[in-house]
Amino acid sequence: MEMLLHTLGFILGAGIVVLTLFSAVSTFVLPRSARSHLNRLLFGMLRYIFEFIMKFAKTYERKDAIMAYYAPIALMLLLPTWYILIAIGYSFMYWGLGAGDFLFDHRLSGSSLFTLGFSSVEGPLMTTLVFSEAMLGLILVALLIAYLPTMYSAFSRREQAVNMLEVRAGSPPNPYDMLTRYHRIHGLDKLAELWKTWELWFADVEESHTTLPAIVFFRSPRAVNSWVTSAGAVLDSAAIALSALDIPYEMSAALCIRAGFLCMHRVTDYFDIPHAHHPTYPETPISVSREEFDELIKKLEEAGLPLKPDRNQAWKDFAGWRVNYDSTLLILCSLVMAPKTPWSSDRVPKVKVPPLLVLKKKHMD
């Protein structure tokens, strides 16, 4: 019976170590989207703590300052969490091999993992385990050190475009400021360059924010900026340009919208948050009302922009584009606690996203 318990203890310890290493490899090494339940549990539990702390903050600026620490703290907690689990796993393995009582095995595991060397054992198998644990400890530290520059490089690329958008689309970014400024300064024919730039931006964000998901929660340096609301302003501007402006059809605007909603869908899918995958209008309503659309069109007309005469068709075309990214835009605004921005985070209370991200995959069709 005792032999069976020690065997089960060794298997349990090996399983803990393997699952912990899978979490580390999924986070640091694998060059594709991979879900780690351990990472989600850690980020989700910490999110509950931050949600509680933010109840005492009176202003959005204060809440933003608190949330700015959420992703960095969660990311830094990954390493000690992995260390604790590996230490526990190896403790069970040493106990399973009969190195000593569990207290001694725990001391041996900690000594090996942190390469302290104050505990030792004899025998080739035990020695091999000690060396392997010390090696894993060094590897995890090295991976975290190598991971941070890659992540901050992707963050820098994202924020550069967000900051540049403020020049063109105001703060907070909105379609009216963007389209009128292009009309006055650049000429509407120059919008094609913007759509191509943001098509590449969406492709980059999709890749980086699913392979390095912690970046999703890294906040912009300024509280009024957010990568989600900036993306929404660009997509709305492209949708209005295609549906309401009386200018030559620009294929790059359509491609920009497609790249945008694919990006938002895949980031949302990574967190397994339910949303409509193939929505169509009018079967699926959008959060922007006809009155809001007409008000914006009236302002654009007063600013001298060329508009299509058929406003009903313009609304249908706009809604047909917006429905592709409407739900995911609001979900991501809620997920990252985006600043209040027209046509995106200003209507987020209609969408409730649980702070602890679900582990079971669900979809709405």
LOBA-771238 format. One record per residue (C-alpha): x, z, y; residue number from 1. Coordinates in Angstrom, 1 decimal, padded with zeros to 4 digits. Layout:
BEGIN
+--------+--------+--------+-----+
:     c1 :     c3 :     c2 :   n :
+--------+--------+--------+-----+
:      X :      Z :      Y : NUM :
...
+--------+--------+--------+-----+
//
This chain:
BEGIN
+--------+--------+--------+-----+
:     c1 :     c3 :     c2 :   n :
+--------+--------+--------+-----+
:  000.0 :  000.0 :  000.0 :   1 :
:  002.8 :  000.9 :  002.4 :   2 :
:  004.5 : -002.4 :  001.5 :   3 :
:  001.3 : -004.3 :  002.4 :   4 :
:  001.0 : -002.5 :  005.8 :   5 :
:  004.6 : -003.3 :  006.7 :   6 :
:  004.1 : -006.9 :  005.7 :   7 :
:  000.9 : -007.1 :  007.8 :   8 :
:  002.8 : -005.4 :  010.7 :   9 :
:  005.5 : -008.1 :  010.6 :  10 :
:  002.9 : -010.9 :  010.5 :  11 :
:  001.1 : -009.3 :  013.5 :  12 :
:  004.3 : -009.0 :  015.5 :  13 :
:  005.3 : -012.5 :  014.7 :  14 :
:  001.9 : -013.8 :  015.8 :  15 :
:  002.1 : -011.9 :  019.1 :  16 :
:  005.5 : -013.4 :  019.8 :  17 :
:  004.4 : -016.9 :  018.9 :  18 :
:  001.3 : -016.8 :  021.1 :  19 :
:  003.3 : -015.4 :  024.0 :  20 :
:  005.8 : -018.1 :  023.7 :  21 :
:  003.0 : -020.7 :  023.6 :  22 :
:  001.8 : -019.3 :  026.9 :  23 :
:  005.2 : -019.6 :  028.4 :  24 :
:  005.8 : -023.1 :  027.2 :  25 :
:  002.4 : -024.2 :  028.4 :  26 :
:  003.1 : -022.8 :  031.8 :  27 :
:  006.8 : -023.8 :  032.3 :  28 :
:  007.8 : -026.6 :  030.0 :  29 :
:  004.9 : -028.8 :  028.8 :  30 :
:  004.6 : -031.8 :  031.2 :  31 :
:  000.8 : -032.0 :  030.9 :  32 :
: -002.4 : -030.0 :  031.3 :  33 :
: -002.6 : -027.2 :  028.8 :  34 :
: -004.8 : -024.2 :  028.9 :  35 :
: -003.3 : -020.7 :  028.3 :  36 :
: -005.9 : -018.0 :  027.7 :  37 :
: -003.4 : -015.3 :  028.4 :  38 :
: -002.7 : -016.8 :  031.9 :  39 :
: -006.4 : -017.2 :  032.6 :  40 :
: -007.1 : -013.6 :  031.6 :  41 :
: -004.3 : -012.3 :  033.9 :  42 :
: -005.3 : -014.5 :  036.8 :  43 :
: -009.0 : -013.6 :  036.3 :  44 :
: -008.5 : -009.8 :  036.1 :  45 :
: -006.3 : -009.9 :  039.2 :  46 :
: -009.0 : -012.0 :  041.0 :  47 :
: -011.5 : -009.2 :  040.4 :  48 :
: -009.1 : -006.8 :  042.0 :  49 :
: -008.6 : -009.0 :  045.0 :  50 :
: -012.4 : -009.6 :  045.3 :  51 :
: -012.9 : -005.8 :  045.5 :  52 :
: -010.1 : -005.4 :  048.1 :  53 :
: -011.6 : -008.2 :  050.3 :  54 :
: -014.9 : -006.3 :  050.5 :  55 :
: -013.1 : -004.0 :  053.1 :  56 :
: -011.9 : -007.0 :  055.2 :  57 :
: -014.2 : -007.7 :  058.2 :  58 :
: -012.9 : -011.2 :  059.2 :  59 :
: -012.1 : -014.4 :  057.4 :  60 :
: -008.6 : -014.3 :  058.8 :  61 :
: -008.0 : -010.9 :  057.2 :  62 :
: -009.5 : -012.1 :  053.9 :  63 :
: -007.2 : -015.1 :  054.0 :  64 :
: -004.2 : -012.9 :  054.6 :  65 :
: -005.1 : -010.8 :  051.5 :  66 :
: -005.8 : -013.9 :  049.3 :  67 :
: -002.4 : -015.4 :  050.3 :  68 :
: -000.8 : -012.8 :  048.0 :  69 :
: -003.1 : -013.5 :  045.1 :  70 :
: -001.4 : -016.5 :  043.4 :  71 :
:  002.2 : -015.3 :  044.1 :  72 :
:  001.5 : -011.8 :  042.6 :  73 :
: -000.3 : -013.3 :  039.6 :  74 :
:  002.5 : -015.7 :  039.0 :  75 :
:  005.2 : -013.0 :  039.2 :  76 :
:  003.1 : -010.8 :  036.9 :  77 :
:  003.4 : -013.4 :  034.1 :  78 :
:  007.0 : -012.6 :  033.3 :  79 :
:  006.5 : -008.8 :  032.8 :  80 :
:  003.4 : -009.5 :  030.9 :  81 :
:  005.3 : -011.8 :  028.5 :  82 :
:  008.1 : -009.3 :  028.2 :  83 :
:  005.7 : -006.5 :  027.3 :  84 :
:  004.0 : -008.6 :  024.7 :  85 :
:  007.3 : -009.8 :  023.2 :  86 :
:  008.6 : -006.2 :  023.1 :  87 :
:  005.4 : -005.1 :  021.3 :  88 :
:  005.6 : -008.1 :  018.9 :  89 :
:  009.2 : -007.4 :  018.0 :  90 :
:  008.5 : -003.7 :  017.6 :  91 :
:  006.0 : -004.6 :  014.9 :  92 :
:  008.5 : -006.9 :  013.3 :  93 :
:  011.2 : -004.3 :  013.2 :  94 :
:  008.7 : -001.8 :  011.8 :  95 :
:  007.6 : -004.3 :  009.2 :  96 :
:  011.2 : -004.7 :  008.0 :  97 :
:  011.7 : -000.9 :  007.8 :  98 :
:  014.2 : -000.4 :  010.7 :  99 :
:  012.8 :  003.1 :  011.4 : 100 :
:  009.7 :  004.8 :  012.8 : 101 :
:  007.7 :  002.9 :  015.5 : 102 :
:  009.3 :  004.9 :  018.4 : 103 :
:  012.8 :  003.8 :  017.2 : 104 :
:  011.5 :  000.2 :  016.7 : 105 :
:  010.1 :  000.2 :  020.3 : 106 :
:  013.5 :  001.5 :  021.7 : 107 :
:  015.3 : -001.2 :  019.6 : 108 :
:  013.0 : -003.9 :  020.9 : 109 :
:  013.4 : -002.9 :  024.5 : 110 :
:  017.1 : -002.6 :  024.2 : 111 :
:  017.4 : -006.1 :  022.6 : 112 :
:  015.0 : -007.8 :  025.0 : 113 :
:  016.7 : -006.5 :  028.2 : 114 :
:  020.2 : -006.8 :  026.5 : 115 :
:  020.8 : -003.1 :  027.2 : 116 :
:  022.6 : -002.5 :  023.9 : 117 :
:  021.8 :  001.3 :  023.5 : 118 :
:  020.1 :  000.8 :  020.1 : 119 :
:  021.4 : -001.2 :  017.2 : 120 :
:  020.7 : -001.8 :  013.5 : 121 :
:  022.6 : -003.1 :  010.5 : 122 :
:  021.9 : -006.1 :  008.2 : 123 :
:  021.9 : -009.9 :  008.8 : 124 :
:  018.1 : -010.2 :  009.1 : 125 :
:  017.7 : -007.4 :  011.6 : 126 :
:  020.7 : -008.6 :  013.6 : 127 :
:  019.2 : -012.1 :  013.8 : 128 :
:  016.0 : -010.7 :  015.1 : 129 :
:  017.8 : -008.7 :  017.7 : 130 :
:  019.8 : -011.7 :  018.9 : 131 :
:  016.6 : -013.9 :  019.0 : 132 :
:  014.8 : -011.3 :  021.1 : 133 :
:  017.7 : -011.1 :  023.6 : 134 :
:  017.8 : -014.9 :  023.7 : 135 :
:  014.0 : -015.1 :  024.4 : 136 :
:  014.4 : -012.7 :  027.3 : 137 :
:  017.1 : -014.7 :  028.9 : 138 :
:  015.2 : -018.0 :  028.4 : 139 :
:  012.0 : -016.7 :  030.0 : 140 :
:  013.9 : -015.6 :  033.1 : 141 :
:  015.7 : -018.9 :  033.3 : 142 :
:  012.4 : -020.8 :  032.9 : 143 :
:  010.8 : -018.9 :  035.8 : 144 :
:  013.8 : -019.5 :  038.0 : 145 :
:  013.6 : -023.2 :  037.3 : 146 :
:  009.8 : -023.3 :  037.6 : 147 :
:  009.5 : -022.0 :  041.1 : 148 :
:  011.4 : -024.8 :  042.9 : 149 :
:  009.3 : -027.4 :  041.1 : 150 :
:  006.1 : -025.6 :  042.1 : 151 :
:  007.1 : -025.2 :  045.7 : 152 :
:  008.1 : -028.8 :  045.9 : 153 :
:  004.6 : -029.9 :  044.9 : 154 :
:  003.1 : -027.4 :  047.3 : 155 :
:  005.3 : -028.8 :  050.1 : 156 :
:  004.1 : -032.3 :  049.4 : 157 :
:  000.5 : -031.2 :  049.4 : 158 :
:  000.7 : -029.3 :  052.6 : 159 :
:  002.6 : -032.0 :  054.5 : 160 :
: -000.4 : -034.3 :  054.2 : 161 :
: -002.8 : -031.5 :  055.1 : 162 :
: -000.9 : -030.7 :  058.3 : 163 :
: -000.7 : -034.4 :  059.2 : 164 :
: -004.4 : -034.7 :  058.7 : 165 :
: -005.0 : -032.2 :  061.5 : 166 :
: -003.5 : -034.7 :  064.0 : 167 :
: -006.0 : -037.3 :  062.9 : 168 :
: -009.1 : -035.3 :  061.9 : 169 :
: -009.0 : -032.2 :  063.9 : 170 :
: -009.2 : -028.5 :  062.9 : 171 :
: -011.2 : -028.0 :  060.8 : 172 :
: -010.9 : -031.6 :  059.6 : 173 :
: -014.1 : -033.7 :  059.9 : 174 :
: -015.2 : -037.3 :  059.6 : 175 :
: -016.3 : -037.6 :  063.3 : 176 :
: -012.9 : -036.7 :  064.7 : 177 :
: -011.0 : -038.9 :  062.3 : 178 :
: -013.1 : -042.0 :  062.8 : 179 :
: -013.3 : -041.7 :  066.6 : 180 :
: -009.6 : -041.0 :  067.0 : 181 :
: -008.8 : -044.1 :  064.9 : 182 :
: -011.2 : -046.1 :  066.9 : 183 :
: -009.6 : -045.0 :  070.2 : 184 :
: -005.9 : -044.9 :  069.3 : 185 :
: -005.1 : -046.9 :  066.2 : 186 :
: -008.0 : -049.3 :  065.6 : 187 :
: -010.4 : -049.0 :  062.7 : 188 :
: -008.4 : -051.7 :  060.8 : 189 :
: -005.6 : -049.2 :  060.5 : 190 :
: -007.7 : -047.0 :  058.3 : 191 :
: -006.5 : -048.9 :  055.3 : 192 :
: -003.1 : -047.3 :  055.6 : 193 :
: -004.7 : -043.8 :  055.6 : 194 :
: -006.8 : -044.5 :  052.4 : 195 :
: -003.7 : -045.7 :  050.5 : 196 :
: -001.7 : -042.7 :  051.6 : 197 :
: -004.4 : -040.3 :  050.4 : 198 :
: -005.0 : -042.2 :  047.2 : 199 :
: -001.4 : -041.4 :  046.3 : 200 :
: -001.9 : -037.8 :  047.5 : 201 :
: -004.9 : -037.4 :  045.2 : 202 :
: -002.9 : -038.8 :  042.2 : 203 :
: -000.1 : -036.3 :  043.0 : 204 :
: -002.4 : -033.4 :  043.4 : 205 :
: -004.2 : -034.2 :  040.1 : 206 :
: -001.0 : -034.2 :  038.2 : 207 :
:  000.6 : -031.1 :  039.9 : 208 :
: -002.5 : -028.9 :  040.0 : 209 :
: -003.3 : -029.3 :  036.4 : 210 :
:  000.2 : -029.0 :  035.0 : 211 :
:  001.1 : -026.2 :  037.5 : 212 :
: -002.4 : -024.7 :  038.0 : 213 :
: -001.1 : -021.7 :  040.0 : 214 :
: -000.7 : -024.1 :  043.0 : 215 :
: -004.5 : -024.4 :  043.2 : 216 :
: -004.6 : -020.9 :  044.6 : 217 :
: -001.6 : -021.2 :  046.9 : 218 :
: -003.0 : -021.1 :  050.4 : 219 :
: -002.0 : -023.2 :  053.4 : 220 :
:  000.3 : -021.6 :  056.0 : 221 :
: -002.5 : -021.6 :  058.5 : 222 :
: -005.8 : -019.9 :  057.7 : 223 :
: -007.9 : -022.8 :  059.2 : 224 :
: -006.3 : -025.3 :  056.7 : 225 :
: -007.1 : -025.9 :  053.1 : 226 :
: -006.2 : -028.7 :  050.7 : 227 :
: -009.8 : -028.7 :  049.4 : 228 :
: -011.5 : -029.1 :  052.8 : 229 :
: -008.9 : -031.7 :  053.9 : 230 :
: -009.7 : -033.7 :  050.8 : 231 :
: -013.4 : -033.4 :  051.5 : 232 :
: -013.0 : -034.7 :  055.1 : 233 :
: -011.0 : -037.7 :  053.9 : 234 :
: -013.5 : -038.6 :  051.2 : 235 :
: -016.4 : -038.2 :  053.6 : 236 :
: -014.6 : -040.4 :  056.1 : 237 :
: -014.0 : -043.1 :  053.5 : 238 :
: -017.6 : -042.9 :  052.4 : 239 :
: -018.9 : -043.3 :  055.9 : 240 :
: -016.5 : -046.1 :  056.6 : 241 :
: -017.8 : -048.0 :  053.5 : 242 :
: -021.5 : -047.2 :  054.0 : 243 :
: -022.2 : -047.0 :  057.8 : 244 :
: -019.4 : -048.7 :  059.8 : 245 :
: -019.8 : -052.4 :  060.5 : 246 :
: -016.3 : -053.4 :  059.6 : 247 :
: -014.8 : -055.6 :  056.9 : 248 :
: -015.1 : -054.1 :  053.4 : 249 :
: -011.8 : -052.2 :  052.6 : 250 :
: -011.1 : -051.9 :  048.9 : 251 :
: -008.5 : -049.2 :  049.5 : 252 :
: -011.3 : -046.9 :  050.8 : 253 :
: -013.2 : -047.3 :  047.6 : 254 :
: -010.1 : -046.7 :  045.5 : 255 :
: -009.3 : -043.6 :  047.6 : 256 :
: -012.8 : -042.1 :  046.9 : 257 :
: -012.4 : -042.9 :  043.2 : 258 :
: -008.9 : -041.2 :  043.1 : 259 :
: -010.4 : -038.3 :  045.0 : 260 :
: -013.3 : -037.5 :  042.7 : 261 :
: -011.2 : -038.1 :  039.6 : 262 :
: -008.7 : -035.6 :  041.0 : 263 :
: -011.4 : -033.0 :  041.8 : 264 :
: -013.2 : -033.5 :  038.4 : 265 :
: -010.0 : -033.0 :  036.4 : 266 :
: -008.9 : -029.9 :  038.4 : 267 :
: -012.4 : -028.4 :  037.9 : 268 :
: -012.3 : -029.4 :  034.2 : 269 :
: -009.0 : -027.5 :  033.8 : 270 :
: -010.8 : -024.3 :  034.7 : 271 :
: -013.8 : -025.2 :  032.5 : 272 :
: -016.2 : -024.8 :  035.3 : 273 :
: -019.5 : -026.6 :  034.6 : 274 :
: -020.3 : -029.6 :  036.8 : 275 :
: -022.0 : -033.0 :  036.6 : 276 :
: -019.6 : -035.5 :  035.1 : 277 :
: -021.5 : -038.8 :  035.7 : 278 :
: -023.8 : -038.0 :  038.6 : 279 :
: -026.0 : -040.7 :  040.2 : 280 :
: -028.1 : -040.6 :  043.4 : 281 :
: -031.0 : -039.9 :  043.8 : 282 :
: -031.2 : -038.4 :  040.3 : 283 :
: -028.5 : -035.9 :  041.4 : 284 :
: -029.1 : -034.6 :  044.9 : 285 :
: -026.2 : -034.0 :  047.3 : 286 :
: -025.6 : -031.0 :  049.6 : 287 :
: -025.5 : -033.2 :  052.8 : 288 :
: -029.0 : -033.8 :  054.2 : 289 :
: -030.3 : -037.0 :  055.7 : 290 :
: -030.7 : -035.2 :  059.0 : 291 :
: -027.0 : -034.2 :  059.0 : 292 :
: -026.0 : -037.8 :  058.2 : 293 :
: -028.2 : -039.2 :  060.9 : 294 :
: -026.9 : -036.8 :  063.5 : 295 :
: -023.3 : -037.8 :  062.7 : 296 :
: -024.2 : -041.5 :  062.8 : 297 :
: -025.8 : -040.9 :  066.2 : 298 :
: -022.6 : -039.3 :  067.5 : 299 :
: -020.5 : -042.1 :  066.2 : 300 :
: -022.8 : -044.6 :  067.9 : 301 :
: -022.4 : -042.8 :  071.2 : 302 :
: -018.6 : -042.9 :  070.7 : 303 :
: -018.8 : -046.7 :  070.6 : 304 :
: -018.1 : -047.3 :  066.9 : 305 :
: -019.6 : -050.4 :  065.3 : 306 :
: -022.4 : -049.4 :  063.0 : 307 :
: -024.5 : -051.2 :  060.4 : 308 :
: -028.1 : -051.8 :  061.6 : 309 :
: -029.8 : -050.7 :  058.3 : 310 :
: -029.6 : -046.9 :  058.5 : 311 :
: -031.7 : -046.4 :  055.4 : 312 :
: -029.3 : -048.5 :  053.3 : 313 :
: -026.3 : -046.8 :  055.0 : 314 :
: -027.7 : -043.4 :  053.9 : 315 :
: -028.2 : -044.6 :  050.3 : 316 :
: -024.7 : -046.0 :  050.1 : 317 :
: -023.2 : -042.8 :  051.6 : 318 :
: -025.1 : -040.6 :  049.1 : 319 :
: -024.1 : -042.9 :  046.3 : 320 :
: -020.4 : -042.3 :  047.2 : 321 :
: -020.8 : -038.6 :  048.0 : 322 :
: -022.6 : -037.7 :  044.8 : 323 :
: -019.4 : -038.4 :  042.8 : 324 :
: -017.5 : -035.5 :  044.4 : 325 :
: -020.2 : -033.4 :  046.0 : 326 :
: -020.5 : -030.7 :  043.3 : 327 :
: -016.8 : -030.4 :  042.5 : 328 :
: -015.9 : -030.2 :  046.2 : 329 :
: -018.2 : -027.2 :  046.7 : 330 :
: -016.9 : -025.6 :  043.4 : 331 :
: -013.3 : -025.9 :  044.5 : 332 :
: -014.1 : -024.6 :  048.0 : 333 :
: -015.6 : -021.5 :  046.3 : 334 :
: -012.8 : -021.1 :  043.8 : 335 :
: -010.0 : -021.1 :  046.5 : 336 :
: -012.1 : -019.4 :  049.2 : 337 :
: -011.7 : -022.2 :  051.6 : 338 :
: -012.1 : -021.8 :  055.4 : 339 :
: -015.5 : -022.8 :  056.9 : 340 :
: -015.5 : -026.6 :  057.3 : 341 :
: -018.4 : -029.0 :  058.0 : 342 :
: -020.0 : -030.6 :  054.9 : 343 :
: -017.9 : -028.6 :  052.4 : 344 :
: -017.2 : -024.9 :  052.5 : 345 :
: -020.0 : -024.3 :  055.1 : 346 :
: -022.5 : -024.6 :  052.2 : 347 :
: -020.5 : -022.9 :  049.4 : 348 :
: -023.0 : -019.9 :  049.1 : 349 :
: -025.3 : -022.3 :  047.2 : 350 :
: -022.6 : -022.5 :  044.5 : 351 :
: -021.6 : -019.4 :  042.6 : 352 :
: -018.4 : -019.5 :  040.7 : 353 :
: -017.4 : -016.3 :  038.7 : 354 :
: -013.9 : -015.0 :  039.7 : 355 :
: -013.0 : -014.5 :  036.0 : 356 :
: -012.7 : -018.1 :  034.8 : 357 :
: -014.5 : -018.7 :  031.5 : 358 :
: -012.5 : -019.4 :  028.4 : 359 :
: -015.3 : -021.3 :  026.6 : 360 :
: -015.6 : -024.9 :  027.6 : 361 :
: -019.0 : -025.9 :  029.0 : 362 :
: -020.1 : -029.0 :  030.7 : 363 :
: -023.2 : -030.3 :  032.5 : 364 :
: -024.1 : -033.9 :  031.8 : 365 :
+--------+--------+--------+-----+
//
